Amino acid sequence: RERLEREFDLSLIATAPSVAYVAVLLDGETVRFDNPSEMPDPSRLDHIDEPMLRATLIVPAEYIGTVMDLCQSRRGELERMEYLSPERMELVYRIPLAEVVVDFFDQLK
């Protein structure tokens, strides 16, 4: 933040990242919202679509369990795992975007 303010002469306001959801109502209408206060009346909801992403992670063998625990604690669903070598594994997860935008990468480090 300080670097951006200094180098580009910007005044920044830090906010929490948000994710847009799509509510599908019983009558078929769709409503896009990114704030819980904008969510339609639950009695009118058919379902809510949540943005998902497919994350491909190349992980050293000694961290496989830790990374899998992190992904699963963030509602991730393992789609595929494959050993690339005895020391590395590729994990492919389907995970909600809302679970990644806040601090997933900080936890992954």
Secondary structure, 3 states (H helix, E strand, C coil): CHHHHHHHCCCCCCCCCCCCEEEEECCCCEEEECCHHHCCCHHHEEEEECCEEEEEEEEEHHHHHHHHHHHHHCCCEEEEEEEEECCEEEEEEEEEHHHHCCCHHHHHC
